[in-house]
Amino acid sequence: MRGMKIVTGFVFLLLCSPVLPSSHQESTWRGNPLRVSPFQRSLRSLPPFLGRGIDPRPATKGVSPLGYPDERFPMASRGAYSRSSTGRSRSSVTAGDIVKRFIQAVGGSELVNVGTEKRTGTLIRGVSGAVPFEMISEASGKWYYHQVFAYGDGVSYGFDGGQAWIQDTEGTSGLPPQKWLELTLLLDIQAPLKLKSLFPRMTLKGPEKIGQKEAVVLSAVSGEGFGTELAFDGATGLLLRAGDLFFEDYRDVGKVKRPFLVLFGKDSGPNPLRLKMQVSEIRQDIDVNESVFMRPACSLRPVPPLFYKLRKEVPVGQESLEACVGVYQSNSDPNVLYTVTTQGPHLMIERTGWGTRVEIRPESETDYFMRFLHRDFHFVKDAAGRVMGLEMGTDRAQKAKKIK
């Protein structure tokens, strides 16, 4: 079985590492890793969210303990699937019963009456701004996703019923089957009806607490050998989690239910690093041009930047940098600390949860910015000229007091 896992620190990379390899190579259905163009901080760079350490096999030579050799697009060689001894449930309820209940919870037979669907909304990247997205799907299983970035570049994904593809500002390429599977769960309007075909092997794993909700978890394995977990609300039957994708805010849309909020990753609390896909509108049975699902022959054209603004870095003396050094505690959450240090003539900052330091560059002795991102840092001085606090964001709404 091929395990799937969130890549540690991925969301941080979305926020802080926009310069990625500038070329990309064709990816076939056998899964050669894709490279991405600069600023493609997008679903192309999303790690596999459909699983986290559920592969019961021991690590083998040349394969990571998670069961795959590549961090970005894990495409491990196929292996025999084996369940752990705790994977079975003695309950009389079967995995098939759980899936049937989910189908009924989201509309049952009414799902087949939805011909087309268009969803629009925003992908919220922590506190760095929200970027728009558009999803178009039809009952045949075809789907399309498009997103624009803060810098004006974008990315599109599509599936024409036979071929899955990705398009960005450098061109187009094929999409590996694991990514197709993940996006199909998100985009296919009849995905609930297809769960058994997407994951032919499903077994009861046991209960799980998701927030305040009691859930029942299934271990699921796709036809390609990808393993994940599916967690369903014990009270309503709704799907709450697929791997590290969390579905919330189910609402009635016509005669079916759709989640209006998808969360990426397992970060809890007021952690601004967690990604949120917020749907604002869903329209059904609209006219759709079939060409939108077909693989394009050209690259995407950039559009005017949404958030990016020109910055002017100024030289600042070492003494001014050292004055900013310290530990700052968030006013809104005492568990969140910002640690500011120097590294030679550079000022560095690390936030609780990041796991690494990032350089912030000076626009003045007290105003700094994070390169490539719409992130501002202002150090607050008292009447004596001592730095006493830190304010963040263009509106300086996020505040932290200096405690060390």
Secondary structure as GFF3:
##gff-version 3
##sequence-region A 1 404
A	DSSP	alpha_helix	10	16	.	.	.	ID=ss1
A	DSSP	three_ten_helix	43	45	.	.	.	ID=ss2
A	DSSP	alpha_helix	95	105	.	.	.	ID=ss3
A	DSSP	three_ten_helix	108	113	.	.	.	ID=ss4
A	DSSP	beta_strand	116	125	.	.	.	ID=ss5
A	DSSP	beta_strand	130	138	.	.	.	ID=ss6
A	DSSP	beta_strand	143	148	.	.	.	ID=ss7
A	DSSP	beta_strand	154	159	.	.	.	ID=ss8
A	DSSP	beta_strand	164	168	.	.	.	ID=ss9
A	DSSP	beta_strand	171	174	.	.	.	ID=ss10
A	DSSP	alpha_helix	177	187	.	.	.	ID=ss11
A	DSSP	alpha_helix	191	198	.	.	.	ID=ss12
A	DSSP	beta_strand	201	210	.	.	.	ID=ss13
A	DSSP	beta_strand	213	221	.	.	.	ID=ss14
A	DSSP	beta_strand	227	233	.	.	.	ID=ss15
A	DSSP	beta_strand	239	242	.	.	.	ID=ss16
A	DSSP	beta_strand	245	253	.	.	.	ID=ss17
A	DSSP	beta_strand	256	264	.	.	.	ID=ss18
A	DSSP	beta_strand	275	284	.	.	.	ID=ss19
A	DSSP	three_ten_helix	290	293	.	.	.	ID=ss20
A	DSSP	alpha_helix	318	324	.	.	.	ID=ss21
A	DSSP	beta_strand	326	330	.	.	.	ID=ss22
A	DSSP	beta_strand	337	343	.	.	.	ID=ss23
A	DSSP	beta_strand	346	351	.	.	.	ID=ss24
A	DSSP	beta_strand	358	362	.	.	.	ID=ss25
A	DSSP	beta_strand	367	369	.	.	.	ID=ss26
A	DSSP	beta_strand	376	381	.	.	.	ID=ss27
A	DSSP	beta_strand	387	392	.	.	.	ID=ss28
A	DSSP	beta_strand	398	402	.	.	.	ID=ss29
###
